[in-house]
Amino acid sequence: MLLENHFKKAPEHPFFRKLGQTLKTNKLAKIIEILSVFLVAFLIVVIFVSDDPTDLVYNQTIIWLANIAMLTLVFTGIKLRGEGLSHFGLSLQKLTWKIGFKTVLQSIIVFILAVTGFIIGSVIMANITGIPEGSNMSNYDYLKDNLGMLMLTLFGVYIVASFGEEVIYRAFLINRISELGLSSKSGRIIVVIISAIVFGFAHYSWGPMGIVQTSFMGLALGMSYLYLNKRIWVLILAHVYMDTILMVQLYLS
């Protein structure tokens, strides 16, 4: 509750208050904000990621830092506007057994939908290109038979992927693009498709197969976000399930 009130309170400095108002009302400012979030991540990756194929842990750390930089800009935008975390569905309510059970049940359903989308992407790629290679997961080779790195990676992934990617590619991207005049039913469908495509290309290191798979997974997650009236914590939990299964598979492979 204190965190929610912190974000609802707009900055007192006139410059930042005016900037927040501009972000609320000016479409060009909204577009610049969206582009800035992704440009910062792109620059961090381009400048700092190593070309040495053995620097797997270092490169993974850089990608995590890029995601954290994106999250920082996203939350800065919320603070400047004085919107509150509930605008993205991030507010915390008192947890009861009933709410907890409902959230977990919904997250399992969303998980199944997301995995189904992932599989559909695989099938489509197979029909277009023949039987393609699977997603390129070589960036995680450092996990094989290394329990310590598995635990450390899961901790990082839960923050920057399970939480971070849902906030960035669902909550932030869908809401901000919708504010550009695409808030109608048909417009929101276009927004979800755009967010899914961006989410797919964010996984470019997984190769063509990975891009298509995660795009369809993002489509399922985006539709779930809207259908559940922005209950982003449900999607975050579903993403936790997917990330856990993936990381454990890579550890055992």
PyRosetta script that sets phi, psi and omega in degrees:
from pyrosetta import init, pose_from_sequence

init()
pose = pose_from_sequence("MLLENHFKKAPEHPFFRKLGQTLKTNKLAKIIEILSVFLVAFLIVVIFVSDDPTDLVYNQTIIWLANIAMLTLVFTGIKLRGEGLSHFGLSLQKLTWKIGFKTVLQSIIVFILAVTGFIIGSVIMANITGIPEGSNMSNYDYLKDNLGMLMLTLFGVYIVASFGEEVIYRAFLINRISELGLSSKSGRIIVVIISAIVFGFAHYSWGPMGIVQTSFMGLALGMSYLYLNKRIWVLILAHVYMDTILMVQLYLS")
pose.set_psi(1, -41.8)
pose.set_omega(1, 178.8)
pose.set_phi(2, -63.4)
pose.set_psi(2, -39.0)
pose.set_omega(2, 179.7)
pose.set_phi(3, -66.3)
pose.set_psi(3, -40.1)
pose.set_omega(3, 178.3)
pose.set_phi(4, -62.1)
pose.set_psi(4, -45.3)
pose.set_omega(4, 179.6)
pose.set_phi(5, -64.4)
pose.set_psi(5, -33.9)
pose.set_omega(5, 178.9)
pose.set_phi(6, -61.5)
pose.set_psi(6, -43.8)
pose.set_omega(6, -178.7)
pose.set_phi(7, -75.7)
pose.set_psi(7, -27.9)
pose.set_omega(7, 178.9)
pose.set_phi(8, -72.2)
pose.set_psi(8, -22.3)
pose.set_omega(8, -179.4)
pose.set_phi(9, -84.9)
pose.set_psi(9, 110.3)
pose.set_omega(9, -179.1)
pose.set_phi(10, -67.2)
pose.set_psi(10, 153.5)
pose.set_omega(10, 178.5)
pose.set_phi(11, -58.1)
pose.set_psi(11, 145.7)
pose.set_omega(11, -177.9)
pose.set_phi(12, -82.0)
pose.set_psi(12, -27.3)
pose.set_omega(12, -178.3)
pose.set_phi(13, -65.0)
pose.set_psi(13, 131.3)
pose.set_omega(13, -176.9)
pose.set_phi(14, -54.2)
pose.set_psi(14, -39.7)
pose.set_omega(14, -178.4)
pose.set_phi(15, -62.2)
pose.set_psi(15, -48.1)
pose.set_omega(15, -178.0)
pose.set_phi(16, -70.7)
pose.set_psi(16, -33.0)
pose.set_omega(16, 177.2)
pose.set_phi(17, -65.9)
pose.set_psi(17, -41.1)
pose.set_omega(17, 178.1)
pose.set_phi(18, -67.5)
pose.set_psi(18, -39.4)
pose.set_omega(18, 178.4)
pose.set_phi(19, -62.1)
pose.set_psi(19, -42.1)
pose.set_omega(19, 178.1)
pose.set_phi(20, -62.7)
pose.set_psi(20, -40.2)
pose.set_omega(20, 178.4)
pose.set_phi(21, -66.5)
pose.set_psi(21, -38.0)
pose.set_omega(21, 177.6)
pose.set_phi(22, -63.6)
pose.set_psi(22, -42.5)
pose.set_omega(22, 178.7)
pose.set_phi(23, -63.2)
pose.set_psi(23, -29.8)
pose.set_omega(23, 179.4)
pose.set_phi(24, -74.0)
pose.set_psi(24, -35.5)
pose.set_omega(24, -167.6)
pose.set_phi(25, -113.3)
pose.set_psi(25, -22.4)
pose.set_omega(25, -173.7)
pose.set_phi(26, -99.3)
pose.set_psi(26, 119.5)
pose.set_omega(26, -177.4)
pose.set_phi(27, -64.9)
pose.set_psi(27, -39.0)
pose.set_omega(27, 179.2)
pose.set_phi(28, -62.5)
pose.set_psi(28, -39.6)
pose.set_omega(28, 178.7)
pose.set_phi(29, -64.2)
pose.set_psi(29, -38.0)
pose.set_omega(29, 177.7)
pose.set_phi(30, -63.9)
pose.set_psi(30, -42.7)
pose.set_omega(30, 179.8)
pose.set_phi(31, -64.0)
pose.set_psi(31, -43.0)
pose.set_omega(31, 179.0)
pose.set_phi(32, -62.3)
pose.set_psi(32, -40.1)
pose.set_omega(32, 178.7)
pose.set_phi(33, -61.9)
pose.set_psi(33, -47.1)
pose.set_omega(33, 179.9)
pose.set_phi(34, -59.5)
pose.set_psi(34, -48.3)
pose.set_omega(34, -179.0)
pose.set_phi(35, -64.4)
pose.set_psi(35, -37.2)
pose.set_omega(35, -178.7)
pose.set_phi(36, -63.2)
pose.set_psi(36, -41.1)
pose.set_omega(36, -179.4)
pose.set_phi(37, -58.5)
pose.set_psi(37, -44.0)
pose.set_omega(37, -177.2)
pose.set_phi(38, -82.7)
pose.set_psi(38, -29.7)
pose.set_omega(38, 178.1)
pose.set_phi(39, -65.7)
pose.set_psi(39, -41.1)
pose.set_omega(39, 178.8)
pose.set_phi(40, -59.8)
pose.set_psi(40, -45.4)
pose.set_omega(40, 179.3)
pose.set_phi(41, -63.3)
pose.set_psi(41, -43.3)
pose.set_omega(41, -179.7)
pose.set_phi(42, -59.8)
pose.set_psi(42, -44.7)
pose.set_omega(42, -178.8)
pose.set_phi(43, -65.8)
pose.set_psi(43, -40.4)
pose.set_omega(43, 178.8)
pose.set_phi(44, -61.1)
pose.set_psi(44, -44.3)
pose.set_omega(44, -179.3)
pose.set_phi(45, -66.6)
pose.set_psi(45, -47.0)
pose.set_omega(45, -177.9)
pose.set_phi(46, -62.6)
pose.set_psi(46, -42.2)
pose.set_omega(46, -174.9)
pose.set_phi(47, -76.4)
pose.set_psi(47, -40.3)
pose.set_omega(47, -168.6)
pose.set_phi(48, -106.0)
pose.set_psi(48, -20.1)
pose.set_omega(48, -179.2)
pose.set_phi(49, -67.5)
pose.set_psi(49, 135.5)
pose.set_omega(49, -177.2)
pose.set_phi(50, -85.4)
pose.set_psi(50, 146.7)
pose.set_omega(50, 176.2)
pose.set_phi(51, -83.9)
pose.set_psi(51, -10.0)
pose.set_omega(51, -179.9)
pose.set_phi(52, -72.9)
pose.set_psi(52, 117.0)
pose.set_omega(52, -177.3)
pose.set_phi(53, -64.1)
pose.set_psi(53, -11.9)
pose.set_omega(53, 179.9)
pose.set_phi(54, -89.6)
pose.set_psi(54, -8.6)
pose.set_omega(54, -178.6)
pose.set_phi(55, -86.8)
pose.set_psi(55, 51.9)
pose.set_omega(55, -173.6)
pose.set_phi(56, -67.1)
pose.set_psi(56, -46.7)
pose.set_omega(56, -178.1)
pose.set_phi(57, -66.8)
pose.set_psi(57, -42.5)
pose.set_omega(57, 178.5)
pose.set_phi(58, -59.8)
pose.set_psi(58, -48.3)
pose.set_omega(58, -178.2)
pose.set_phi(59, -65.2)
pose.set_psi(59, -36.7)
pose.set_omega(59, 177.6)
pose.set_phi(60, -64.9)
pose.set_psi(60, -38.1)
pose.set_omega(60, 178.1)
pose.set_phi(61, -63.3)
pose.set_psi(61, -40.8)
pose.set_omega(61, 179.0)
pose.set_phi(62, -62.7)
pose.set_psi(62, -42.3)
pose.set_omega(62, 178.9)
pose.set_phi(63, -63.3)
pose.set_psi(63, -40.3)
pose.set_omega(63, 176.9)
pose.set_phi(64, -63.1)
pose.set_psi(64, -42.0)
pose.set_omega(64, 179.1)
pose.set_phi(65, -64.2)
pose.set_psi(65, -36.2)
pose.set_omega(65, 177.2)
pose.set_phi(66, -63.3)
pose.set_psi(66, -42.0)
pose.set_omega(66, 178.1)
pose.set_phi(67, -65.2)
pose.set_psi(67, -39.5)
pose.set_omega(67, 178.8)
pose.set_phi(68, -65.1)
pose.set_psi(68, -38.3)
pose.set_omega(68, 176.8)
pose.set_phi(69, -63.0)
pose.set_psi(69, -39.8)
pose.set_omega(69, 177.3)
pose.set_phi(70, -63.1)
pose.set_psi(70, -45.4)
pose.set_omega(70, 179.0)
pose.set_phi(71, -60.9)
pose.set_psi(71, -39.7)
pose.set_omega(71, 179.5)
pose.set_phi(72, -60.1)
pose.set_psi(72, -43.3)
pose.set_omega(72, 178.9)
pose.set_phi(73, -67.8)
pose.set_psi(73, -38.8)
pose.set_omega(73, 179.1)
pose.set_phi(74, -61.6)
pose.set_psi(74, -47.8)
pose.set_omega(74, -178.8)
pose.set_phi(75, -71.3)
pose.set_psi(75, -28.8)
pose.set_omega(75, 175.0)
pose.set_phi(76, -64.4)
pose.set_psi(76, -40.9)
pose.set_omega(76, 177.6)
pose.set_phi(77, -62.7)
pose.set_psi(77, -39.8)
pose.set_omega(77, 177.7)
pose.set_phi(78, -63.6)
pose.set_psi(78, -44.3)
pose.set_omega(78, -178.5)
pose.set_phi(79, -64.1)
pose.set_psi(79, -43.8)
pose.set_omega(79, -179.3)
pose.set_phi(80, -61.8)
pose.set_psi(80, -37.2)
pose.set_omega(80, 179.9)
pose.set_phi(81, -77.6)
pose.set_psi(81, -21.8)
pose.set_omega(81, -174.7)
pose.set_phi(82, 68.4)
pose.set_psi(82, 34.1)
pose.set_omega(82, -174.6)
pose.set_phi(83, -80.5)
pose.set_psi(83, -35.3)
pose.set_omega(83, -173.7)
pose.set_phi(84, 91.6)
pose.set_psi(84, 152.2)
pose.set_omega(84, -177.3)
pose.set_phi(85, -66.8)
pose.set_psi(85, -22.8)
pose.set_omega(85, -178.5)
pose.set_phi(86, -65.4)
pose.set_psi(86, -19.9)
pose.set_omega(86, 179.0)
pose.set_phi(87, -61.2)
pose.set_psi(87, -32.1)
pose.set_omega(87, 178.5)
pose.set_phi(88, -99.9)
pose.set_psi(88, -2.3)
pose.set_omega(88, -176.9)
pose.set_phi(89, 86.5)
pose.set_psi(89, 19.0)
pose.set_omega(89, -175.0)
pose.set_phi(90, -97.3)
pose.set_psi(90, 1.8)
pose.set_omega(90, -178.6)
pose.set_phi(91, -68.0)
pose.set_psi(91, 151.4)
pose.set_omega(91, -179.8)
pose.set_phi(92, -104.7)
pose.set_psi(92, 129.0)
pose.set_omega(92, 176.6)
pose.set_phi(93, -111.8)
pose.set_psi(93, 164.0)
pose.set_omega(93, -179.2)
pose.set_phi(94, -60.7)
pose.set_psi(94, 124.8)
pose.set_omega(94, -175.6)
pose.set_phi(95, -83.2)
pose.set_psi(95, 124.9)
pose.set_omega(95, 174.3)
pose.set_phi(96, -119.9)
pose.set_psi(96, 167.7)
pose.set_omega(96, 179.1)
pose.set_phi(97, -60.0)
pose.set_psi(97, -39.1)
pose.set_omega(97, -178.5)
pose.set_phi(98, -65.7)
pose.set_psi(98, -47.1)
pose.set_omega(98, 179.7)
pose.set_phi(99, -65.1)
pose.set_psi(99, -41.9)
pose.set_omega(99, -180.0)
pose.set_phi(100, -62.3)
pose.set_psi(100, -44.9)
pose.set_omega(100, -179.9)
pose.set_phi(101, -63.7)
pose.set_psi(101, -43.4)
pose.set_omega(101, 179.8)
pose.set_phi(102, -63.4)
pose.set_psi(102, -42.0)
pose.set_omega(102, -179.3)
pose.set_phi(103, -64.3)
pose.set_psi(103, -45.2)
pose.set_omega(103, 179.6)
pose.set_phi(104, -64.5)
pose.set_psi(104, -42.9)
pose.set_omega(104, 179.7)
pose.set_phi(105, -61.8)
pose.set_psi(105, -45.8)
pose.set_omega(105, 178.8)
pose.set_phi(106, -64.1)
pose.set_psi(106, -37.5)
pose.set_omega(106, -179.7)
pose.set_phi(107, -65.7)
pose.set_psi(107, -34.4)
pose.set_omega(107, 177.6)
pose.set_phi(108, -67.0)
pose.set_psi(108, -40.5)
pose.set_omega(108, 178.0)
pose.set_phi(109, -64.5)
pose.set_psi(109, -44.5)
pose.set_omega(109, 178.5)
pose.set_phi(110, -63.2)
pose.set_psi(110, -39.6)
pose.set_omega(110, 176.9)
pose.set_phi(111, -57.5)
pose.set_psi(111, -45.7)
pose.set_omega(111, 179.8)
pose.set_phi(112, -63.8)
pose.set_psi(112, -42.1)
pose.set_omega(112, 178.7)
pose.set_phi(113, -63.4)
pose.set_psi(113, -42.5)
pose.set_omega(113, -179.2)
pose.set_phi(114, -65.4)
pose.set_psi(114, -42.9)
pose.set_omega(114, 177.8)
pose.set_phi(115, -64.0)
pose.set_psi(115, -39.0)
pose.set_omega(115, 176.8)
pose.set_phi(116, -60.8)
pose.set_psi(116, -43.7)
pose.set_omega(116, 176.7)
pose.set_phi(117, -60.3)
pose.set_psi(117, -41.4)
pose.set_omega(117, 178.3)
pose.set_phi(118, -60.0)
pose.set_psi(118, -43.7)
pose.set_omega(118, -179.4)
pose.set_phi(119, -67.6)
pose.set_psi(119, -41.1)
pose.set_omega(119, 178.2)
pose.set_phi(120, -59.3)
pose.set_psi(120, -41.2)
pose.set_omega(120, 176.9)
pose.set_phi(121, -59.7)
pose.set_psi(121, -39.8)
pose.set_omega(121, 178.3)
pose.set_phi(122, -64.1)
pose.set_psi(122, -43.5)
pose.set_omega(122, -178.5)
pose.set_phi(123, -64.6)
pose.set_psi(123, -43.2)
pose.set_omega(123, 179.7)
pose.set_phi(124, -62.2)
pose.set_psi(124, -43.9)
pose.set_omega(124, 178.9)
pose.set_phi(125, -63.7)
pose.set_psi(125, -37.5)
pose.set_omega(125, 179.9)
pose.set_phi(126, -65.0)
pose.set_psi(126, -39.5)
pose.set_omega(126, -179.3)
pose.set_phi(127, -72.2)
pose.set_psi(127, -30.0)
pose.set_omega(127, -178.7)
pose.set_phi(128, -81.4)
pose.set_psi(128, -43.9)
pose.set_omega(128, -172.0)
pose.set_phi(129, -110.4)
pose.set_psi(129, 5.7)
pose.set_omega(129, -172.3)
pose.set_phi(130, 90.5)
pose.set_psi(130, -148.1)
pose.set_omega(130, 177.7)
pose.set_phi(131, -95.6)
pose.set_psi(131, 98.2)
pose.set_omega(131, -175.0)
pose.set_phi(132, -80.8)
pose.set_psi(132, 169.2)
pose.set_omega(132, 172.2)
pose.set_phi(133, -69.4)
pose.set_psi(133, 155.4)
pose.set_omega(133, 178.1)
pose.set_phi(134, -71.7)
pose.set_psi(134, 179.4)
pose.set_omega(134, 177.6)
pose.set_phi(135, -58.8)
pose.set_psi(135, 142.7)
pose.set_omega(135, 179.2)
pose.set_phi(136, -81.5)
pose.set_psi(136, 103.4)
pose.set_omega(136, -177.8)
pose.set_phi(137, -107.8)
pose.set_psi(137, 22.4)
pose.set_omega(137, -176.5)
pose.set_phi(138, -63.3)
pose.set_psi(138, -20.6)
pose.set_omega(138, 178.6)
pose.set_phi(139, -64.2)
pose.set_psi(139, -15.0)
pose.set_omega(139, -178.6)
pose.set_phi(140, -109.0)
pose.set_psi(140, 18.8)
pose.set_omega(140, -179.4)
pose.set_phi(141, -61.0)
pose.set_psi(141, -24.0)
pose.set_omega(141, -179.3)
pose.set_phi(142, -67.0)
pose.set_psi(142, -10.6)
pose.set_omega(142, -178.6)
pose.set_phi(143, -81.7)
pose.set_psi(143, -21.9)
pose.set_omega(143, -171.6)
pose.set_phi(144, -57.5)
pose.set_psi(144, 119.2)
pose.set_omega(144, 176.9)
pose.set_phi(145, 57.7)
pose.set_psi(145, 25.0)
pose.set_omega(145, 179.8)
pose.set_phi(146, -121.2)
pose.set_psi(146, 92.3)
pose.set_omega(146, -174.7)
pose.set_phi(147, -63.6)
pose.set_psi(147, -38.6)
pose.set_omega(147, -179.9)
pose.set_phi(148, -61.7)
pose.set_psi(148, -44.8)
pose.set_omega(148, 179.1)
pose.set_phi(149, -68.5)
pose.set_psi(149, -31.9)
pose.set_omega(149, 176.9)
pose.set_phi(150, -62.1)
pose.set_psi(150, -47.9)
pose.set_omega(150, -179.5)
pose.set_phi(151, -62.9)
pose.set_psi(151, -43.8)
pose.set_omega(151, -179.9)
pose.set_phi(152, -65.2)
pose.set_psi(152, -41.8)
pose.set_omega(152, -179.6)
pose.set_phi(153, -66.8)
pose.set_psi(153, -41.2)
pose.set_omega(153, 177.8)
pose.set_phi(154, -59.7)
pose.set_psi(154, -42.2)
pose.set_omega(154, 179.1)
pose.set_phi(155, -60.0)
pose.set_psi(155, -46.9)
pose.set_omega(155, 179.7)
pose.set_phi(156, -67.0)
pose.set_psi(156, -41.2)
pose.set_omega(156, -178.2)
pose.set_phi(157, -64.8)
pose.set_psi(157, -39.2)
pose.set_omega(157, 179.5)
pose.set_phi(158, -60.5)
pose.set_psi(158, -33.9)
pose.set_omega(158, -178.6)
pose.set_phi(159, -80.6)
pose.set_psi(159, -52.7)
pose.set_omega(159, -171.5)
pose.set_phi(160, -87.4)
pose.set_psi(160, -23.2)
pose.set_omega(160, -179.2)
pose.set_phi(161, -106.2)
pose.set_psi(161, -62.7)
pose.set_omega(161, -177.5)
pose.set_phi(162, -57.1)
pose.set_psi(162, -50.0)
pose.set_omega(162, 178.2)
pose.set_phi(163, -84.4)
pose.set_psi(163, -54.1)
pose.set_omega(163, -172.9)
pose.set_phi(164, -60.5)
pose.set_psi(164, -46.9)
pose.set_omega(164, -176.9)
pose.set_phi(165, -67.7)
pose.set_psi(165, -34.5)
pose.set_omega(165, 178.1)
pose.set_phi(166, -68.5)
pose.set_psi(166, -39.4)
pose.set_omega(166, 178.3)
pose.set_phi(167, -66.7)
pose.set_psi(167, -43.5)
pose.set_omega(167, -175.0)
pose.set_phi(168, -74.9)
pose.set_psi(168, -53.8)
pose.set_omega(168, -170.1)
pose.set_phi(169, -88.2)
pose.set_psi(169, -20.3)
pose.set_omega(169, 175.0)
pose.set_phi(170, -103.5)
pose.set_psi(170, -69.0)
pose.set_omega(170, -173.7)
pose.set_phi(171, -60.5)
pose.set_psi(171, -56.7)
pose.set_omega(171, -176.0)
pose.set_phi(172, -67.2)
pose.set_psi(172, -56.0)
pose.set_omega(172, -172.1)
pose.set_phi(173, -64.9)
pose.set_psi(173, -44.9)
pose.set_omega(173, -178.8)
pose.set_phi(174, -65.2)
pose.set_psi(174, -44.9)
pose.set_omega(174, -178.9)
pose.set_phi(175, -67.4)
pose.set_psi(175, -45.6)
pose.set_omega(175, -176.0)
pose.set_phi(176, -69.0)
pose.set_psi(176, -40.2)
pose.set_omega(176, 178.2)
pose.set_phi(177, -68.7)
pose.set_psi(177, -35.5)
pose.set_omega(177, 177.6)
pose.set_phi(178, -60.8)
pose.set_psi(178, -33.1)
pose.set_omega(178, -179.3)
pose.set_phi(179, -70.3)
pose.set_psi(179, -8.6)
pose.set_omega(179, -179.8)
pose.set_phi(180, -86.0)
pose.set_psi(180, 9.6)
pose.set_omega(180, 179.1)
pose.set_phi(181, 108.0)
pose.set_psi(181, 16.8)
pose.set_omega(181, -179.9)
pose.set_phi(182, -116.8)
pose.set_psi(182, 44.0)
pose.set_omega(182, -177.4)
pose.set_phi(183, -91.7)
pose.set_psi(183, -5.6)
pose.set_omega(183, 177.4)
pose.set_phi(184, -71.4)
pose.set_psi(184, 171.4)
pose.set_omega(184, -178.1)
pose.set_phi(185, -60.7)
pose.set_psi(185, -48.1)
pose.set_omega(185, 179.2)
pose.set_phi(186, -67.3)
pose.set_psi(186, -35.6)
pose.set_omega(186, 179.1)
pose.set_phi(187, -65.1)
pose.set_psi(187, -38.8)
pose.set_omega(187, -179.5)
pose.set_phi(188, -67.8)
pose.set_psi(188, -31.5)
pose.set_omega(188, 175.9)
pose.set_phi(189, -64.5)
pose.set_psi(189, -42.7)
pose.set_omega(189, 177.7)
pose.set_phi(190, -61.9)
pose.set_psi(190, -41.6)
pose.set_omega(190, 179.8)
pose.set_phi(191, -61.4)
pose.set_psi(191, -43.9)
pose.set_omega(191, 179.5)
pose.set_phi(192, -62.6)
pose.set_psi(192, -40.5)
pose.set_omega(192, 179.1)
pose.set_phi(193, -64.2)
pose.set_psi(193, -42.9)
pose.set_omega(193, 179.0)
pose.set_phi(194, -61.9)
pose.set_psi(194, -46.8)
pose.set_omega(194, -178.7)
pose.set_phi(195, -62.7)
pose.set_psi(195, -35.8)
pose.set_omega(195, 179.2)
pose.set_phi(196, -67.2)
pose.set_psi(196, -41.4)
pose.set_omega(196, 179.7)
pose.set_phi(197, -65.6)
pose.set_psi(197, -43.9)
pose.set_omega(197, 178.6)
pose.set_phi(198, -62.0)
pose.set_psi(198, -42.0)
pose.set_omega(198, 178.4)
pose.set_phi(199, -60.8)
pose.set_psi(199, -40.6)
pose.set_omega(199, 179.0)
pose.set_phi(200, -63.5)
pose.set_psi(200, -47.4)
pose.set_omega(200, -178.4)
pose.set_phi(201, -70.0)
pose.set_psi(201, -20.5)
pose.set_omega(201, 174.3)
pose.set_phi(202, -65.8)
pose.set_psi(202, -19.4)
pose.set_omega(202, 177.8)
pose.set_phi(203, -102.6)
pose.set_psi(203, 35.9)
pose.set_omega(203, -177.4)
pose.set_phi(204, -58.1)
pose.set_psi(204, -30.7)
pose.set_omega(204, -177.9)
pose.set_phi(205, -67.6)
pose.set_psi(205, -13.4)
pose.set_omega(205, 177.6)
pose.set_phi(206, -82.6)
pose.set_psi(206, -4.4)
pose.set_omega(206, -179.5)
pose.set_phi(207, 87.1)
pose.set_psi(207, 175.5)
pose.set_omega(207, -178.2)
pose.set_phi(208, -55.1)
pose.set_psi(208, -42.4)
pose.set_omega(208, 178.9)
pose.set_phi(209, -60.9)
pose.set_psi(209, -45.6)
pose.set_omega(209, -179.3)
pose.set_phi(210, -63.5)
pose.set_psi(210, -37.4)
pose.set_omega(210, 179.0)
pose.set_phi(211, -62.4)
pose.set_psi(211, -46.1)
pose.set_omega(211, -179.1)
pose.set_phi(212, -68.2)
pose.set_psi(212, -43.7)
pose.set_omega(212, 179.9)
pose.set_phi(213, -59.2)
pose.set_psi(213, -48.4)
pose.set_omega(213, -176.9)
pose.set_phi(214, -73.3)
pose.set_psi(214, -25.6)
pose.set_omega(214, 175.4)
pose.set_phi(215, -64.3)
pose.set_psi(215, -45.5)
pose.set_omega(215, 179.3)
pose.set_phi(216, -70.4)
pose.set_psi(216, -33.2)
pose.set_omega(216, 174.6)
pose.set_phi(217, -64.5)
pose.set_psi(217, -42.7)
pose.set_omega(217, 178.0)
pose.set_phi(218, -63.4)
pose.set_psi(218, -33.4)
pose.set_omega(218, 177.4)
pose.set_phi(219, -63.6)
pose.set_psi(219, -44.1)
pose.set_omega(219, 178.3)
pose.set_phi(220, -64.7)
pose.set_psi(220, -41.0)
pose.set_omega(220, -179.7)
pose.set_phi(221, -68.8)
pose.set_psi(221, -39.8)
pose.set_omega(221, 178.9)
pose.set_phi(222, -64.2)
pose.set_psi(222, -43.2)
pose.set_omega(222, 177.9)
pose.set_phi(223, -64.1)
pose.set_psi(223, -38.0)
pose.set_omega(223, 178.8)
pose.set_phi(224, -65.7)
pose.set_psi(224, -38.5)
pose.set_omega(224, 179.9)
pose.set_phi(225, -60.0)
pose.set_psi(225, -44.0)
pose.set_omega(225, 179.7)
pose.set_phi(226, -71.9)
pose.set_psi(226, -43.2)
pose.set_omega(226, -178.1)
pose.set_phi(227, -62.8)
pose.set_psi(227, -35.8)
pose.set_omega(227, -178.5)
pose.set_phi(228, -88.6)
pose.set_psi(228, 13.1)
pose.set_omega(228, 178.5)
pose.set_phi(229, 55.9)
pose.set_psi(229, 48.9)
pose.set_omega(229, 174.1)
pose.set_phi(230, 67.9)
pose.set_psi(230, 26.4)
pose.set_omega(230, 177.4)
pose.set_phi(231, -77.6)
pose.set_psi(231, 76.3)
pose.set_omega(231, -170.9)
pose.set_phi(232, -64.4)
pose.set_psi(232, -28.0)
pose.set_omega(232, -178.9)
pose.set_phi(233, -64.6)
pose.set_psi(233, -29.1)
pose.set_omega(233, 176.0)
pose.set_phi(234, -63.9)
pose.set_psi(234, -44.2)
pose.set_omega(234, 179.8)
pose.set_phi(235, -67.5)
pose.set_psi(235, -37.2)
pose.set_omega(235, 178.8)
pose.set_phi(236, -62.3)
pose.set_psi(236, -43.4)
pose.set_omega(236, 177.3)
pose.set_phi(237, -62.1)
pose.set_psi(237, -44.4)
pose.set_omega(237, 178.6)
pose.set_phi(238, -60.0)
pose.set_psi(238, -39.3)
pose.set_omega(238, 178.8)
pose.set_phi(239, -67.1)
pose.set_psi(239, -35.1)
pose.set_omega(239, 176.6)
pose.set_phi(240, -60.3)
pose.set_psi(240, -43.6)
pose.set_omega(240, 179.5)
pose.set_phi(241, -60.0)
pose.set_psi(241, -46.7)
pose.set_omega(241, -177.7)
pose.set_phi(242, -64.0)
pose.set_psi(242, -44.9)
pose.set_omega(242, -178.3)
pose.set_phi(243, -65.6)
pose.set_psi(243, -38.6)
pose.set_omega(243, 179.5)
pose.set_phi(244, -63.5)
pose.set_psi(244, -47.4)
pose.set_omega(244, 179.9)
pose.set_phi(245, -61.1)
pose.set_psi(245, -44.3)
pose.set_omega(245, -178.9)
pose.set_phi(246, -63.4)
pose.set_psi(246, -48.7)
pose.set_omega(246, -178.0)
pose.set_phi(247, -64.1)
pose.set_psi(247, -38.9)
pose.set_omega(247, 178.4)
pose.set_phi(248, -66.7)
pose.set_psi(248, -39.4)
pose.set_omega(248, 176.5)
pose.set_phi(249, -60.9)
pose.set_psi(249, -43.5)
pose.set_omega(249, 179.8)
pose.set_phi(250, -67.0)
pose.set_psi(250, -33.9)
pose.set_omega(250, 177.3)
pose.set_phi(251, -66.8)
pose.set_psi(251, -38.6)
pose.set_omega(251, -176.7)
pose.set_phi(252, -83.5)
pose.set_psi(252, -18.7)
pose.set_omega(252, -175.0)
pose.set_phi(253, -71.6)
pose.dump_pdb("model.pdb")
